[in-house]
C-alpha cells in the first residue's frame, strides 16, 4: 500500500508552505526523512527526528536519525523503523524536526492510503505549495499565562549564605 502524506512547515507567515508526497508503507522512517528533506530543498546532512503525535499535535515518542541515547534509555531509529509500524489510520500524525540548531519544524499527517500505481516510482513528490523561507521561523516558548512561570519559584533566599548548598570560599 502507498501512504500519502501532507508535510506542512510550522510557520507564522501568511503563506502556507507544504508538500504532498507518496511513499510505500514498508519503507523506513529514514526514507520518509529523505523525501521530506529533498522536497523542501535541504541537503539532509543535519540531525533530525520524528515524534509520534496525538490529535492536538503534542510531541510523543521520538524516532531518531542517530542513536544519541544512554544505555537503558533507547529510542527508535529511523533506519530500522518501518513507516506502517508507526503511522496508521489510528495514529496518523507526526512532528518532524530538522536541524536542531535552526529547529525547522513540520507537521506530517497521513492523508490517505491507496493502492500502488503501475509505473510510478516511489517515493513520489506529488504537489508543492509555497517557498520555504531563508531561515527557520522563530519559535516562541512562552508560558500561556505570565503568572504560570516564575524563574525564582524555589523559595531560596539568595542572601542567606548559611542555607545555600555551596561553599562561598570555593577558590
DAZIZI-V703280 format. One record per residue. N is the residue number from 1. SS is DSSP state (H for helix, E for strand, L for the rest). PSI is psi in whole degrees, -180 to 180 (* if undefined). D_LAST is the distance of its C-alpha to the last C-alpha in Angstrom with 2 decimals. Layout:
n	ss	psi	d_last
N	SS	PSI	D_LAST
N	SS	PSI	D_LAST
//
This chain:
n	ss	psi	d_last
1	L	157	66.26
2	E	130	64.55
3	E	130	61.74
4	E	123	61.78
5	E	148	58.46
6	E	128	57.61
7	E	115	54.13
8	E	129	53.02
9	E	131	50.10
10	L	100	48.00
11	L	161	48.16
12	L	20	48.71
13	L	169	51.30
14	L	-31	55.00
15	L	129	56.05
16	L	143	55.89
17	L	115	54.74
18	E	164	55.89
19	E	140	57.44
20	E	129	60.00
21	E	160	59.99
22	E	144	61.69
23	E	151	60.38
24	E	143	61.72
25	L	-21	60.50
26	L	-3	59.96
27	L	166	57.58
28	E	167	53.85
29	H	-27	51.17
30	H	-37	50.11
31	H	-41	53.62
32	H	-44	53.20
33	H	-45	49.85
34	H	-44	51.62
35	H	-32	54.50
36	H	-50	52.27
37	H	-43	50.12
38	H	-42	53.28
39	H	-23	55.16
40	L	2	52.45
41	L	19	52.01
42	L	157	48.59
43	L	-12	48.09
44	L	12	46.78
45	L	-5	43.79
46	L	161	41.05
47	L	149	39.72
48	E	158	41.85
49	E	150	42.55
50	E	153	45.36
51	E	128	44.90
52	E	139	47.76
53	E	156	48.59
54	L	-172	50.71
55	L	-23	53.30
56	L	11	50.76
57	L	34	48.70
58	L	138	45.77
59	E	127	43.59
60	E	-139	44.11
61	E	139	43.72
62	E	143	42.38
63	E	106	44.41
64	E	156	42.07
65	L	-42	42.91
66	L	148	40.38
67	L	103	38.90
68	L	10	35.20
69	L	161	35.19
70	L	161	33.41
71	L	136	35.52
72	L	-4	37.49
73	L	49	37.12
74	L	149	39.79
75	L	160	41.30
76	E	148	44.78
77	E	140	45.17
78	H	-41	47.42
79	H	-22	49.09
80	H	1	50.32
81	L	122	50.99
82	E	139	54.57
83	H	-48	55.14
84	H	-17	57.75
85	H	-13	55.38
86	L	-43	53.04
87	L	132	55.30
88	E	-180	58.67
89	L	-33	60.79
90	L	-20	58.92
91	E	76	55.50
92	L	2	56.24
93	E	141	52.95
94	E	154	49.84
95	E	134	46.92
96	E	125	46.06
97	E	126	42.82
98	E	133	42.75
99	L	92	39.80
100	L	-11	36.71
101	L	-40	35.26
102	L	-24	38.42
103	L	50	39.40
104	E	120	43.15
105	E	133	44.48
106	E	146	48.06
107	E	124	50.27
108	E	120	52.49
109	E	133	55.54
110	E	117	58.41
111	E	-44	61.50
112	E	164	64.22
113	E	126	65.23
114	E	168	68.25
115	L	152	70.30
116	L	134	69.55
117	L	134	71.76
118	L	135	73.84
119	L	3	72.83
120	L	132	69.42
121	L	135	66.35
122	L	146	63.28
123	L	157	60.67
124	E	124	62.46
125	E	115	61.23
126	E	-40	63.89
127	E	141	62.91
128	E	130	60.42
129	E	124	59.78
130	L	156	57.52
131	L	138	55.18
132	L	136	51.52
133	L	166	49.39
134	L	-31	47.33
135	L	153	44.07
136	L	141	43.28
137	L	144	43.96
138	L	142	41.01
139	L	137	40.02
140	L	122	39.15
141	L	77	37.02
142	L	152	37.52
143	L	145	38.06
144	L	-33	41.76
145	L	129	41.21
146	H	-29	38.52
147	H	-11	38.11
148	H	-17	37.54
149	L	128	33.98
150	L	110	31.18
151	L	-15	27.65
152	L	25	26.47
153	L	53	28.80
154	L	5	26.31
155	L	29	26.89
156	L	138	23.25
157	L	109	22.63
158	L	-12	19.45
159	L	-7	19.60
160	L	84	19.76
161	H	-28	16.13
162	H	-31	17.53
163	H	0	19.23
164	L	150	16.67
165	L	55	15.55
166	L	162	11.73
167	L	116	9.09
168	L	-14	8.51
169	L	47	5.72
170	L	-22	3.78
171	L	*	0.00
//
